Amino acid sequence: MKTYNNLVEATNDLMKRGYTENLSLEGDTIDDKDKNIHMTADDIEIDEFYRFEGPSNPSDMSIVYAVTAKKY
């Protein structure tokens, strides 16, 4: 797994490597709003993830996931 300094660096590199869709967690589904696709946790596989904390407040946190959809 790679090491990134910040969320923007991670997101940009993941996009270059083919992770191009922007998914969001909506209740108990993972949604691709542009394509009107709603998936559950069983429909995806987490390939990588990266966690970033804010410089002055650890509760200021972000996580980016690189996932592969199993059937879409």
Backbone as CSV, one residue per row, in Angstrom:
resi,resn,N_x,N_y,N_z,CA_x,CA_y,CA_z,C_x,C_y,C_z
1,MET,0.843,-1.168,0.000,0.000,0.000,0.000,0.896,1.242,0.000
2,LYS,0.474,2.240,-0.731,1.239,3.473,-0.847,1.053,4.347,0.393
3,THR,1.917,5.343,0.509,1.809,6.327,1.586,1.563,7.692,0.959
4,TYR,0.584,8.415,1.488,0.248,9.746,0.979,0.327,10.751,2.119
5,ASN,0.645,11.988,1.781,0.739,13.052,2.778,-0.608,13.665,3.118
6,ASN,-1.563,13.602,2.186,-2.859,14.223,2.442,-3.937,13.603,1.557
7,LEU,-5.163,13.965,1.833,-6.322,13.409,1.142,-6.301,13.738,-0.350
8,VAL,-5.919,14.941,-0.708,-5.893,15.350,-2.118,-4.878,14.518,-2.896
9,GLU,-3.708,14.322,-2.332,-2.671,13.514,-2.980,-3.167,12.081,-3.203
10,ALA,-3.801,11.506,-2.207,-4.325,10.140,-2.313,-5.414,10.061,-3.385
11,THR,-6.350,10.988,-3.346,-7.459,10.982,-4.302,-6.953,11.143,-5.729
12,ASN,-6.031,12.059,-5.943,-5.492,12.278,-7.285,-4.782,11.030,-7.809
13,ASP,-3.988,10.379,-6.978,-3.278,9.181,-7.418,-4.241,8.028,-7.678
14,LEU,-5.223,7.848,-6.818,-6.200,6.776,-7.027,-6.963,6.992,-8.330
15,MET,-7.300,8.232,-8.645,-7.992,8.517,-9.901,-7.107,8.182,-11.101
16,LYS,-5.821,8.484,-11.007,-4.885,8.150,-12.086,-4.785,6.632,-12.273
17,ARG,-4.992,5.894,-11.188,-4.894,4.435,-11.240,-6.218,3.764,-11.583
18,GLY,-7.238,4.559,-11.924,-8.485,3.991,-12.426,-9.668,4.022,-11.489
19,TYR,-9.507,4.531,-10.302,-10.637,4.668,-9.372,-11.297,6.017,-9.655
20,THR,-12.244,6.022,-10.587,-12.747,7.284,-11.120,-14.135,7.682,-10.628
21,GLU,-14.885,6.768,-10.075,-16.249,7.088,-9.651,-16.245,7.695,-8.254
22,ASN,-17.180,8.583,-8.013,-17.323,9.223,-6.709,-18.545,8.617,-6.025
23,LEU,-18.312,7.745,-5.075,-19.386,7.060,-4.363,-19.626,7.730,-3.024
24,SER,-20.839,7.597,-2.528,-21.154,8.155,-1.216,-21.939,7.138,-0.400
25,LEU,-21.759,7.206,0.893,-22.478,6.334,1.815,-23.780,7.023,2.188
26,GLU,-24.883,6.370,1.874,-26.214,6.921,2.154,-26.994,5.897,2.970
27,GLY,-27.007,6.048,4.278,-27.686,5.068,5.122,-26.956,3.746,5.057
28,ASP,-27.616,2.713,4.539,-26.981,1.398,4.445,-26.608,1.031,3.002
29,THR,-26.555,2.013,2.107,-26.145,1.754,0.724,-24.965,2.634,0.330
30,ILE,-24.208,2.159,-0.647,-23.124,2.914,-1.257,-23.646,3.308,-2.628
31,ASP,-23.718,4.612,-2.874,-24.407,5.097,-4.063,-23.474,5.797,-5.043
32,ASP,-23.720,5.539,-6.327,-23.140,6.315,-7.411,-24.292,7.168,-7.942
33,LYS,-24.370,8.386,-7.474,-25.514,9.239,-7.803,-25.560,9.602,-9.282
34,ASP,-24.397,9.731,-9.926,-24.368,10.069,-11.351,-25.006,8.986,-12.205
35,LYS,-24.852,7.732,-11.804,-25.373,6.600,-12.581,-26.625,5.984,-11.956
36,ASN,-27.088,6.571,-10.852,-28.264,6.080,-10.138,-28.121,4.600,-9.767
37,ILE,-26.952,4.245,-9.207,-26.669,2.874,-8.768,-26.590,2.868,-7.247
38,HIS,-27.255,1.906,-6.631,-27.259,1.751,-5.178,-26.738,0.356,-4.850
39,MET,-25.661,0.294,-4.081,-25.027,-0.977,-3.751,-25.018,-1.178,-2.240
40,THR,-24.897,-2.425,-1.831,-24.715,-2.741,-0.412,-23.260,-3.129,-0.193
41,ALA,-22.891,-3.352,1.044,-21.512,-3.746,1.365,-21.134,-5.053,0.669
42,ASP,-22.099,-5.920,0.410,-21.817,-7.183,-0.275,-21.458,-6.985,-1.750
43,ASP,-21.788,-5.821,-2.299,-21.561,-5.552,-3.715,-20.182,-4.973,-4.017
44,ILE,-19.414,-4.639,-2.980,-18.109,-4.014,-3.208,-17.007,-4.759,-2.462
45,GLU,-15.797,-4.536,-2.920,-14.611,-5.046,-2.234,-13.685,-3.859,-1.995
46,ILE,-13.225,-3.690,-0.756,-12.309,-2.607,-0.441,-10.901,-3.045,-0.825
47,ASP,-10.300,-2.320,-1.778,-8.959,-2.633,-2.246,-7.894,-1.958,-1.391
48,GLU,-8.143,-0.711,-1.027,-7.198,0.083,-0.236,-7.993,1.118,0.546
49,PHE,-7.408,1.624,1.622,-7.993,2.777,2.301,-6.885,3.567,2.971
50,TYR,-7.130,4.876,3.098,-6.153,5.785,3.688,-6.875,6.733,4.636
51,ARG,-6.307,6.896,5.818,-6.904,7.719,6.874,-6.006,8.921,7.117
52,PHE,-6.620,10.094,7.219,-5.881,11.332,7.444,-6.501,12.078,8.620
53,GLU,-5.660,12.522,9.543,-6.113,13.318,10.688,-5.738,14.770,10.464
54,GLY,-6.544,15.663,11.040,-6.233,17.082,10.979,-4.963,17.373,11.757
55,PRO,-4.195,18.392,11.362,-2.906,18.673,12.011,-3.027,19.059,13.484
56,SER,-4.125,19.684,13.867,-4.247,20.119,15.257,-5.337,19.396,16.027
57,ASN,-6.180,18.637,15.335,-7.300,17.982,16.001,-7.507,16.586,15.391
58,PRO,-7.141,15.528,16.122,-7.303,14.171,15.585,-8.743,13.815,15.223
59,SER,-9.722,14.495,15.812,-11.105,14.184,15.466,-11.496,14.791,14.118
60,ASP,-10.657,15.685,13.586,-10.847,16.219,12.236,-10.205,15.217,11.286
61,MET,-10.975,14.202,10.891,-10.424,13.050,10.197,-11.156,12.804,8.885
62,SER,-10.427,12.272,7.900,-11.010,11.849,6.626,-10.454,10.475,6.274
63,ILE,-11.278,9.696,5.591,-10.837,8.388,5.088,-11.259,8.303,3.631
64,VAL,-10.338,7.862,2.775,-10.663,7.611,1.375,-10.516,6.109,1.139
65,TYR,-11.516,5.530,0.486,-11.530,4.109,0.173,-11.397,3.914,-1.330
66,ALA,-10.581,2.980,-1.755,-10.522,2.539,-3.137,-11.250,1.212,-3.187
67,VAL,-12.367,1.168,-3.921,-13.211,-0.023,-3.933,-13.449,-0.505,-5.360
68,THR,-13.755,-1.785,-5.458,-14.152,-2.387,-6.718,-15.558,-2.945,-6.564
69,ALA,-16.437,-2.578,-7.482,-17.795,-3.130,-7.484,-17.747,-4.535,-8.063
70,LYS,-18.424,-5.453,-7.421,-18.385,-6.857,-7.847,-19.269,-7.138,-9.054
71,LYS,-20.351,-6.380,-9.234,-21.266,-6.740,-10.311,-21.653,-5.583,-11.215
72,TYR,-21.076,-4.418,-11.072,-21.467,-3.273,-11.903,-20.374,-2.903,-12.854
